Amino acid sequence: MAEIQIVPVERWHIDHVAERMRDVDRKECLLIGGMTGKQALEHSVASPGQHWAALFDGEPAALFGVATDTVMGGGVGEVWLLGTDRLRTDWRAFARASRPVMDAILTRYSAVSNVMLTENRLCMRWLAWLGATFRVNEPFARFLICA
């Protein structure tokens, strides 16, 4: 099992994850945001909010964060995650390591939400483990996690 560290995002993390991004994450960036994976990472990290890198044995495997959701408002955060194939091999360790971060997020926001592709099963599994409920309208799903 990998040693997982959750750290603030650095520039090299963005480049590393963008070059190795999972195909489903690239597809999600294009279909939902109209951006390349690198553009989506840069946009997300530049947005107001908190952003982290998940390092697996020192290597960036995912970037994730939360921003104020301007559509839903009312104390709802918009959570995002984009990662590499390394997530597949050590997703349980990542889930455990990310739980305290999500717990902290939910002390700041009444809920977190976003839209994703339903084919992004790994992220759906992670979000369900964190307590998400889903509203599916193929090929998209909106998720919600309440505090």
N, C-alpha and C positions, 0 to 999 in steps of 0.2 A: 504494500500500500504506500502511496506517495505521501510525503510530508507536505501538507497544505498550509500556506500562509496567505492571509488576506491583508493586502497592503494598499496604500494610496497609489493611484495610477501615475506612472511615469511615461514620458514620451516613447521610450523604446518598447514599452508594453503594447502600445497601440500598433506600432509597426509589426511587432512579432505576431500578435494575434491576427492582424489583418492579412498577413502573408500566409497564415496557416488556418484560416477560418473554415469552420465546417460548411459544407455545401448548403445544408438546410438554412444556416444562418445567413449565408450570402443571398440565398433566394428570398428569405424573409426581408432582408434589407431592401432588396430591389422591389418586391411586390408591395410591401407596406409603406416603405419610405421613399422609394424611387432613387435610392442611393447605392453606391458600391459598399462593400463591407467596410473598407477603410473610411469612406466618407461618413458612414453611419457611426463608426467608432469616434471619429473626430467630432462630429456633431453632438453625440451623446455626452462625451467627456467635457465639451465646451459649454454644455447647458448648465444652468444653475442647479445645484444639488450636490450629492455626494457620489463619488465614483471609486471603485476598488478594482484591484487586479487580484485574481486567484493564482498564486504561484504553486505549481506542482513540482516539488524538488527544485525550486528556484526558477523554473521555466513558466512564463505566463501561459496559462491554459484558458483563461476567460477574463473578460472585463464585464463588470456589472455596476449598476447604480440605480439611483432614484432621483427624480426631479418632480417639481410641482406640476401636476396635470392641469393644464390650462383649459382643457375641454370639460372635465368633470368637476374641477375646482373643489371647494369645500373641504380642504384638508386631505385630499386624495393624492397620493404620490404615484408617479408613473415609473414602474420598475422595468429595467431592461437587462438583458444578458446576451453577450455574443462570445462565442468561444471556439476553441480548436477541437480536433478529434480526441485530444487527451482527456476531455471531459467523459468520454465513453468508458474509459478504462478505470477511472477513479471517481465516478460521479457520487458514490455514497460518501466517500471521504469529503468531497466538496460540499455535499449537502449538509453534513454535520458541521463543517467549518463555517458555512454561510449562515447557519441558523442564528447565531448570536447577532450577526449583522442585521438580518431580517427582523429579529426581535427588537433591536434598537430603532430600526426604521419605523416599526409599528408603534413606538412610543411617541414619535414625531408626527405621524400621519394617522388619520382615523382608518384609512384603508389604502391599499395599493392596487393598481390595475394596469392593464395594457392589452394590446392585441398581438396575436401571434399566429403562425401557420399551424394548423392541426397536425401536419406531418412532423412537426418538431417535437416528437414524442419524448425525447430526453428532457427537454425543458418542461414539458407538461408534467412529467413524472416528478421533477424537482419542485415545481410549483404546487402540485397536489400534496406532496410530502410536507410542504410549508403551510398547507391548509387552504389552498386556492379552490374556488369553485369556478366552473367554466360555462360560458354560454357559447355554443358552437353554431356557426353559420358557415359551413364548408366553403372555401378551404381555410377559413379563419376561425379563431376562437378568441373571445374576450375573457380574461381571467380577473378575479377579484379575491383579495385576501383582506379580511377585516381584522382590526385590532382587537 
